[in-house]
């Protein structure tokens, strides 16, 4: 049977579903692992803290995710801190700030890092694979510009 007869027999919807399924599985990469030298280099952005999107940063212990790649938090001591969301263990964009531990944590597999980005196995000592904390986490500088703008940069 040639392609035209096949498409007519199958119906348009079935063909569209097959094509989307095939194309999606061939090209989708949820978490491609970038080369180590290119991970989040040359970061420089400013958050307007009066924007409702970032209003949670007015409270110590809260964090926001910026562009899916960065996590910016207000540490429990009131300082603004920032890190990559890319976990150095499995290259997943899952890092978040946990105020209960005052640390960066990957919610995928429990890797934990202190505020300087060093692996910290005291936070979750029962994690099955202790190597999850072996690699460091990329941390960024923050600078409060007047009282309404926060600069995050490398």
C-alpha positions in Angstrom: 0.0 0.0 0.0 1.4 3.4 -0.9 1.6 6.3 1.6 -1.4 8.2 0.3 -3.7 5.1 0.6 -2.3 4.5 4.1 -3.0 8.0 5.2 -6.5 7.9 3.9 -7.1 4.5 5.5 -5.6 5.5 8.9 -7.3 8.9 9.1 -5.6 12.2 9.6 -5.8 12.2 13.4 -4.1 8.9 13.8 -1.3 9.9 11.5 -0.8 13.2 13.3 -0.6 11.4 16.6 2.0 9.0 15.2 4.1 11.8 13.7 4.0 13.9 16.9 5.0 10.8 19.0 7.8 9.9 16.7 9.2 13.4 16.3 8.9 14.1 20.1 10.8 11.0 21.1 13.5 11.6 18.5 14.2 15.2 19.4 13.3 15.7 23.0 16.1 16.2 25.6 14.7 17.3 28.9 18.0 17.7 30.6 20.9 17.7 28.1 24.2 17.6 29.8 26.1 20.7 28.6 29.9 20.7 28.5 31.3 21.6 31.9 33.0 24.7 30.6 29.8 26.2 29.3 27.5 25.7 32.4 25.9 29.0 33.3 28.9 31.1 32.3 28.7 34.9 32.1 25.6 35.3 34.2 24.4 38.9 34.7 20.7 39.8 35.2 18.7 42.2 37.3 15.5 41.4 39.2 13.1 44.3 40.0 12.1 43.3 43.5 8.9 45.4 43.2 7.7 43.1 40.5 5.0 40.8 41.8 6.9 37.8 40.3 9.7 38.4 42.8 7.7 39.6 45.8 8.3 36.4 47.7 12.0 37.5 48.0 10.9 40.1 50.5 10.6 37.3 53.1 13.7 35.5 54.4 13.6 31.8 53.6 11.8 32.2 50.2 13.2 31.6 46.8 12.2 32.1 43.1 13.3 30.4 39.9 14.5 32.7 37.2 14.4 31.5 33.6 14.3 27.9 34.7 18.1 27.9 35.1 18.8 30.0 38.3 17.5 30.0 41.8 17.5 33.2 43.8 16.7 33.1 47.5 16.5 35.3 50.5 18.5 33.3 53.1 17.2 33.1 56.6 19.7 35.8 57.7 18.2 38.2 55.1 21.0 38.0 52.5 20.2 37.5 48.9 21.9 34.4 47.4 21.8 32.8 44.0 22.9 29.5 42.4 22.4 27.5 39.3 19.5 25.1 39.2 21.6 22.6 37.4 22.6 19.9 39.9 26.2 18.8 39.4 25.3 15.2 40.2 22.9 14.3 37.4 22.6 17.5 35.4 18.9 18.1 36.3 17.4 21.6 36.8 16.1 20.7 40.2 18.2 22.8 42.8 16.2 24.9 45.2 16.8 26.7 48.5 15.6 25.0 51.6 15.2 27.3 54.5 14.9 24.5 57.1 18.5 23.6 56.3 19.7 27.0 55.0 21.2 25.1 52.0 20.8 24.3 48.3 19.1 21.0 47.7 18.3 18.9 44.6 14.7 17.7 45.0 15.3 14.9 42.5 17.8 12.8 44.5 18.7 14.6 47.7 22.1 16.1 46.8 22.7 19.0 49.3 25.1 21.9 49.1 26.1 24.6 51.6 25.6 28.2 50.6 29.1 28.4 49.1 28.2 25.4 46.8 30.2 22.7 48.6 28.6 19.3 48.9 27.2 18.7 52.3 26.4 15.1 53.3 25.3 16.1 56.8 21.9 17.3 55.6 20.7 14.0 54.2 23.2 11.4 55.6 21.0 8.5 54.7 21.0 9.2 51.0 21.6 5.9 49.2 24.5 7.2 47.0 26.8 9.5 49.0 28.6 10.5 45.8 25.6 12.8 45.0 27.3 15.5 47.1 30.9 15.1 45.6 30.6 17.8 43.0 30.2 21.4 43.8 27.3 23.7 42.8 27.8 26.9 40.9 27.1 30.0 43.1 26.6 33.5 41.8 27.3 36.9 43.3 24.4 39.2 44.3 24.3 42.9 44.7 21.4 45.0 46.0 21.1 48.1 43.8 19.1 50.7 45.8 16.3 48.9 47.6 14.4 47.7 44.6 16.8 46.0 42.2 18.9 42.8 42.8 21.8 42.1 40.4 22.8 38.4 40.0 26.2 37.9 38.3 29.1 35.6 37.8 
